[in-house]
């Protein structure tokens, strides 16, 4: 836990930082399915045969029906006429919570002729709570550090003057810079140019990553007012 302390004009400034790793606990696979019929809403899962085939294949791998969300439907029409027989492109999100089966799911998707995996969105359910815990730990350590510095200087800590914190992320391997915007999800497009670097990922034969880690850096700066220690 790197730290720095300084004093100026009766102020003790303490800077602390820490680095942590988070492993994704779920992933959303965004899949495009080209189908020969057009339906909207949940009817697509039962009536568009190519989409229904995707659902059946995933259910065979233990993915529950509640994991599927239809995000969009793009119809392809002839002469401007939209009918049930119009072909369509369905965008389906599949939430995978059993991380041990991600490789099997990706391998199965690669074998579907009408389905294309567009991106993986890695999620971290407990990230907000973890970030808060890390920040609180730095705040407590800041007080201890300030008191130690004050003792060495022959003064006492009078109270907190100012406190600020900063959090940012990088990948656990081959760090890619970027700020933290309050989200708990990483998006990894399937295009190689947009892929995230991963820490020792297990992979299918296609090379798709099936696990994901990221580093979270937390820094806290605390300024404490001081006053002379009482004379003995």
N, C-alpha and C positions, 0 to 999 in steps of 0.2 A: 504494500500500500504506500506509494510515494507520498511524501509530505514535504511541506515547506512552511516556515514560520518567519515572520519579520515583525518589527515594531516601528512605528512612526507616530510622533505627536500623541503619545499616550494611547495608541491603538496597536494591538497585537493582531496580525493577519496570519491566518492558518489556511493552507491549501492542502487538500488531501484528494487522492484519486484511487480508483480501484478498477479492476478489469474482471469481468465475469463472462461465462459462456452459457448460452441457452440452446437447447435442442428442441426442434419443432415437435409438437405433440399431435398435430394433424396437418393435413394437406388437402387443398382443393384442386382437383384435376379438372381443367376446363377443356371440354371435348367438343369438336364440331362434327355433326353427323349429317351426311347428305342423304336425304330420303326422297322417295318417289311420290309422297303424298303430303298434303298440307293440313295441319291441325294446330290449334292454339291451346295454351294452358295445359293442364294435366292430361287432357285427352291425347296429347302427343305421345305420352309414355305407353299408352295402351294401343293406340290406333295407327301410329306411324311405325310400320313394321321394322324399319332399321333402328329406330330409337328403342322400340320394345326389345329388339335383339340385344342391344347394349345393356339394358336393364337386366335381362335374364342372365347374360354372361357375368355381370358384376354380382348378381345375387348368388350365383354358383360359387363365387369367391368369398361369400360372407358379407357383402355390402348390402345394407338394408335399404329398402325402398325410400325411406325418409332421407337418405343421403343425396338424392337426386333433386336438382333444381333446374327448371327450364329458364335460362336467362334471356334468350331471344330466339325469334324465328324469322328467317328471311325467305320470302316466297319467290319463286321463279315462275313468271307467268308468260303465256303466249298471247300476243295481241291484246295485252292488258286485261285478260280475263282471269280472275282468281277463282279456282275451284278446288275441291278436295283432291282432285287428281294432279294439281299443280305440284311440281317438285319443290323442295324446300331445304334450307340449310338451318339445322337446329344447333344452338349453342347450349350445352348442358354442363352444369357444374356438379361434380361428384365429390362429396366430402369424405375423406378417408381418415378414420380415427385409429384404426389398427395399423400402426406403423410397420409392423412385421410383415404385413401383406402388400405393402406398396409396390414392391418389386413384381409380385405376381399380377397385380392389377395393370401395371404399365406393360408388362409382357403380353397380357391378354389384349389390351387395347391395340398394341402394335399388329396383332393378327386380324383386326377387323378392317375389312376392305373399305367400308363406308365411313369409318370414324378416324378422326385426326386429333391427336393430342396437341393442343395449342400452348398451354402453359401450366405450370404448377405454382400454387400460391401456398407457401409454407406459413403455418400459423403457430402462435405461442400463447396458449390460453392464459397462463399464469404470469405472463410478462409484466403487466402493470403492477401486480402485487409484489413481484420480485424486485422491480425497480424501486418501489417505495421502501422496501426493506433495506436495500443497499444504500439508499440515500440516508435513511435514519441511522444506519451504522456509521456512515461518514460523519454525520452531525454529532453523534455521541463522541466519536473519536476526536473531533475538532475541539470540543470542550476540554477533554483530557489533555490534548496537546497544548492548548492555550494556558491551562493551569500550570503545566510543567515549565513552559517558557516564562510565565510570570514569576514562578518561584525562583528561577535562575536569575531573573532581572531584579529581584527584590521588590516586586510590586504585586498587587492582587488584581484579579479579574473583577471588574465592576458590573459587567453585563454585556449583552450582545449589541453591537452597533449595526452590523449589516451581514446578511447571509445570501449567497447565490449558489446555484447549482447548474451543471451542464451535463447532458447525456448525449452520447453519439454511438454509432454502431460501425462495425467493420465485419467482414467475413472471417470465420475462424481460420481459414487458410487462404492465402492470396488476397489480403485485405482489399476491399473496395470501399472507398470513402463514401460518406453520406450522412446527413443529419438525421435526427430522430424527430418525427413529426407526430408522435403520440399513437402510432398504429402498432399492431402486433402481428404483422403479416409481411412476408417477403414474397415477391412475385418473381418467378423464374420462367421466362419465355423459353420455348423449345428451340428457337433460333440460336445457334452457337454464339453469335455476337452479343446476345443478351443474357447469357448464362451466368449464374453466380458461381464463384469458386467455393468448393465444399471441403470440409475436413474429413478425409478418409471415408468417402461415401461408399456404401455397398451399392453395386450397380448390376443391372440386368445385362444381358449380352448386347443390348442396343446402346449401352453407355448412359442411359438415363439415370440421374441420381435418385436414390430412394431414401436418403436421410439428409438432414440439413442442420448445421450449427452456425451460430453467429456469435461474435463477441460484442458485449455491451460495456462501454466505458462510462464511468460515473465520476464526476469531479465536483467537489464542494469547496467554496471559499467562504470563510467566516472571519469577520472582523469583530474584535472584542475591545471594549473600553477598559482602561486600567486606572488605578489610583495608587498612590504610594502605600506601601505596607505599614501598618501601625508600628510605631516605635516600641521596642520592648523595654 
